[in-house]
Amino acid sequence: MPAKGKHALVFGASGLIGWGIVDQLLSNYPAQGTFAKVTALVNRPLDVQHSFWPLESPERPELHLVSGINLAEGTVESVTNLLRTNVEAIEEVTHVFYFVYKYEEKPEEEVRVVCGMLEHTVAALNRLAPKLEFLVFPSGTKAYGIQIPGGVFQPPYDESMGPLPDEYQATLNYPFMRTVLEEASAGKQWTWCDVRPDAVVGFVPNGSAFNLTAHWATYLSLYRLIEGPNAKIPFPGSPAGYTSLYNEASADIIAKLAIWASLHPIEAGGGQIFNIADQAKPESMQTRWPKLAAYFGLEGVAPVEESGEKMMAPSEYIRKHHAEAEEMEVKGSEVFKGEFLDSYGYYLDFDRQLNLEKVRKAGFGEELDPNESWFKAFGRFKRAGMIVG
């Protein structure tokens, strides 16, 4: 690898977006030689052979994968020792992609845990990584209040909107994480930004929390197996959820923006927030669902509520036909909080599209076809043997 190549450190590398970050870095985005080394840190066990990242080659950056990195329990001292021990050449790290999340039942506890992990990590990096140039972390559209019935702001949502009413703002991780980064970067040589997608489309090799792509991939493939080809499958949601406008973002496009931003500190640094989606044009599930269903040889139709029928939730359907899936030797994709994802098409029943003008003005103009992003993720789940081929 060229001596001038950069060293990327990816936290949460087996998560939905973190996996995509490593995949893009190992695919030589934005150009071969930009990064010489990628260190991927994960909590749950993962080996390179089952990661489905690009294979080792002379052209690919060097990969160092480390499992068992648990940031949730510890102090600045313990995290410092953990990183010093496990990250080869941490003193050469130039770019950090921090995509770590830990779900907690109580929002206030989640804020404490998530922000504590970040605070300990950046304090350790300030001690160990003198060449650090840029850090990227993700927020999300909860900052615009999509978790509040009917929403709060008038779409399209732009980065200047906020804060939310106090009772909701206090339960969000993002503002507290931003404060941690503002304080940790003050007077330092590195800067940072915040990338903000809505629904994320992508693949992970070993399960994840709140992964709508995996949840629907399992549901649609199993539905095709049980009900047969060309079966009609209603959208699992309400009529309003079916027609509301939004922009999804693939892990690929989020990763590309994160990497691009990290290489453009003047244009993207200073704690700026950037909305991101596969494309600026908003769409609805009325156009997306039939195409997702067709990928599996099904006919996607409008929600059954329109005819007064009751529909079995995707997670319930998956549980009911678990035995059939096992007979087909389909291992499935573990989706933590799948029951929550069943509500996706019901509670998101209002327009929530994003304004992408800021990221375009900054200089990032890439777009992807959202349908192809879903199909690409489905194809990866098939190759991994996680859904019916």
N, C-alpha and C positions, 0 to 999 in steps of 0.2 A: 504494500500500500504506500502511496505517496506520503512523505514525511509531513507535508502540510495538511493532510486530511484531518478532519475534526473528530472528536470523540463524543458521541451521543450517549447519554445515560437516560434510560427509559424506566420510570417507575410505573408499576401496574401493567407490565408488558403482556400479560395474558388476558387483560380485560378487553372489552369491546373496542375501545378506541386505541388503547395501548398496543394491542396486537397489530392494528393497522399502522401505527407509527413505525413499529419495527419492520413490518412488511415493506413499507415505502422506503425506509432507510436502506434496507438490504436490496431493494430493487434499484438502488442508485438514484433516488429522487433527491435533488433535482437534476444532478449530473454525476457521472462516474468520477470518483476521486474527491467529491465534496466531503464525505465522511470516510475516515479510515477505520474507525472502530465503533461498534455498537454494543453497549452493555445493557442487557435486558434483565430487569429485576422482577421476580414474581413471588407471590406468597405460596400458593398451592404448587405441588410438584408438577413440573413440566420438563420433558426432555426434547432436545432439538429434533429428534427423529419424528416426533408426533406434534411438532409445532406448526407444520405446513408453511413455514417461511421459505423463501428462496434458498436453494441448496448452495452449499459452499462452492466457491469458484474463485479463480484469480482476480476476477473483476469485482466481486462482491466485497463490501466491507467485512472486516473480521467481526465475528459475533462471539460474545461471551454471555451465556445464559446462566443466571443464578436463581435457584429456587429457595424457598424458605425465608424470604425477606418479609418479616412481619413488623410493620411500623406502628401497629396499634398499641402495643404495650412496650413502653420504654421511656427513656429520658434523652436529653441531648447527648449525654455521655454515652449511653448504650447505643444510640443510633450512629453516633460518630464511630464507635468501635466496630459496629456492624458493617458500615460502609468501608471503613479502612481495611477491614479483613477480607471483604468479599468483592470489592470492585478493583480489578487490576488497573493500575496506573490512574487512580482517581485524581491524582494531581494534574493529569492531562485532560480531564473532562472539560469540554467547552460548551456543551449544550445539554440542558436538562428538559425532559418532557415528563411532567408530573401528572400522571393519570391514575391516581389512587383514590379509591372510594371504599367506605365501609358503612353498610346499612345498620342503623339502630332503630328499634321500635319507637323510642321517644325522640322527637326532633331535637330537643335541647341537648340530649346525650350525644346524638349524632354530630351536632355542631362541635361539641367539646372534643370528641374523639377525632373527627376529621381534621379540625384545625390544629389539634395537638400533634398529629402525625406530620402535618406540613411544617409547623413551627420547629419541631425537632429536626426535621430533614434539612430545612434551609439553614438552620444554625450549624448543622454538621457540615453542609456544603461550604459555608463561609470559612470553616476551619480547614477543610481538606482540598478544595478545588479552586486554587488561586487563578486558574485560567478560565473560569466560568464566564461566559459572555451573555447567555440568554436562558430564561426559563419560561416554559409555556405550561399553563394549566387550563382545564376546561370548566366553564360554568354551564348554564343551560337556561331554557326558557321559563323555568320556575321563577327566574328573576323578573319576568314580565307578568307573573301571576297566573300561569296556565293551570295551576292546581286549584285556583279559586273558581267556583262555579260561575260560568259566564265570562270569566276573564276580568281584567282590570283596565287595561289600556285599549285604545282603538288601534287595530292593525292598519298597515304593517308596522310591526314592532321595530324600533330602532334603538341603538345603544344608549341614547340619552334618556330613555324612559326609566323611571324609578325615583325613589325607592317605593316599595309596597307599603301598605298600611302596617303600622308597628307590629301588630300581632302576627303578621305573616313574615315580615322582614326578619324578625328575631329567630325564626325557625329555618332560615336559609344558611347554608354553609358559605356561599360565595362572598358575601360582604366581609365576613370575618377572615376568610382566606386572603382576600385582597389586602386587608389591613396587615396580616402577617407578612405578606410579600413586600408591601410598601415599607414596613419597618426594617425587614431583613436586608433589603436592597439599598437602603439609604446610605449614600456615601460610598457605595461599592462600585466595582467596575462592570457589574452585570445589570441587565434590565429584564423586563418580563412583559407578557401579555396574557390575555384571557380570551379563549376561543369559545363561542357560544352557539351550539347547534340546538335544534328542536329534537324530534325523533331521530335516533341513530340507527342506520342500517349496516349490518356487518356480521362477520364470522368470528367465532372463537373456538379453539380446539377442545376446551375442557370445561365448558359451561360458564355461565355468568349470571349476574343479577339483572333483572329488568331488561332482558334481551328480547325485544319484540320480534326481531327477525328469526331467531331460533325458535321462539314460541310458535309463530305462524308456520315456519317451515315444517316443524314436527306435526302440527295440526293438519295442514294441507296435504302433506304426503301420506299421513295416516288415513285421512278422509278418502283420498284416492284409492288406497289399498282396500278399505272396508266397503265403500259405496260404489266403487268401480269407475271406469272412465266416463267422462262427460256428465258426471253427476252434478247437480246444481248445489252450490254451497253459498248460503247467504252470508253477507258481511256481518261479523259479530259485533254489532253496535246498533245505534239508533239511526233513524233517517237523517237527523241533524248532524250526527257524527259522520255519516256517509258523505254528506255534501259540503261540510265545512272545509275551508281552504287552509293549507299549511305548506311548509317546505321541509321535507326530510333531508337529512345529511348522511351520506355514507361515511364509514370510518375512513375510506380512502380520501375523500375530499377534506375531511377534518385533519387527517394526517398531513396532507399536502399543504394546507394552510399553516398548520403548526410549524412544519419544517421551513416553509417559506418565510414566515414571520421571524423565526429564530435566526435566519440569515440576513434579515433586514431590520436591524435594531433601530435605525433612525426612523424608518417609516412605521414600524410596528411596536416599538418598545414603549417604555414609560407607563406600563400598566393599562394600556389601551384594551378595550373590549372590541371584539370583531364577531358580528353575526356570521354564520356560515351555513350553507346548504348546497346541495348538488346543483341546483339551478335557482336563478332569481324568480322565475315564473312560478307562482303558487299553483298547486293542483289539489284534488280531493280524492278520497277513497272511491268515489263514484267512477273515477277514471283509472285508479290504480288497482283496486281489488279484482276486477275482471282479468287484468293482465297477470296478476300474481297467481290467481286460480288457474288460468290457462297454462301457465308454466308446468303445472302438475296434471294437466289433462282434465281439468274441471271447468265448470261454468260458474263464474262468480256472479252473483245476483244481489239485488238490494236487500236490506235487512228484512227479516220476517215480520218485524213489528208492523210493517205496512199492511199485512194481512191478518194481524191479530194472533199469530201463532207464537208459541214459546220455543226458544232455541236453546239447545244445550251449549253451555260455555265451552270454549276450546279446551281448557284444562280438564274439565269434567269429561269431555269426549276422549281426551288422551288417556285419562285414567281408566275409563270404561273399556278401552280397547288395548290396554297395555299388554295383555297376553298375546294377542295377535301380532303385535309388533315384535315381541320376543321370539315368536315362532319364525318370523321372517329374518331374525338375527339382526334387527335394526337396533343399535345401541341408544339412539336418541341423543338429544342435547340437553343436558341438565340446565334448567332455567329456574333460578331462585326467584321467588315471588311471581310465579306464573299466574296465580289467581288474580293478582293485581293487574296484570297485563290483559286479563279478560275484560277489564273495565275500560280499556283504551278507547274503544269506539263509542262508548256511552258518555263518559264525563268530558271528553274533548269534543264537545258539540257546538263549538263556536269558531269563527275564523281566527287564525293565529299566525298568519304568514309573516315572514321576516323581511326587513328591508336590508339589502346587501350593498347599498351605495357606499358605505364607509370602507368596506374591505376592497371594493373595486377602485375607489379613489386612492387607497394606499398602494395599489399596484398588483393585487392578486385577482386575476380574472378567470381562472380555470373553472369550467363547469363540466358536469357529468350527467349522463342520462339517468334519472332516478330509477326507471324500470330496469336498466342494465345493472345498476348497483344491487337491486334486489336479486336479480337473476345470478349475478356473480357470487353473491353470498350463498344463495341456494345451492349453486354448483359446488361450492367449497364444502358445504355440509354433506352433500352427496358423496364427494370424493373421500370425505373422512368417515363414511359409513354411518353417519348420524341420522340420516333420513333415507327413505326408500328411493332407490335409484331408478 
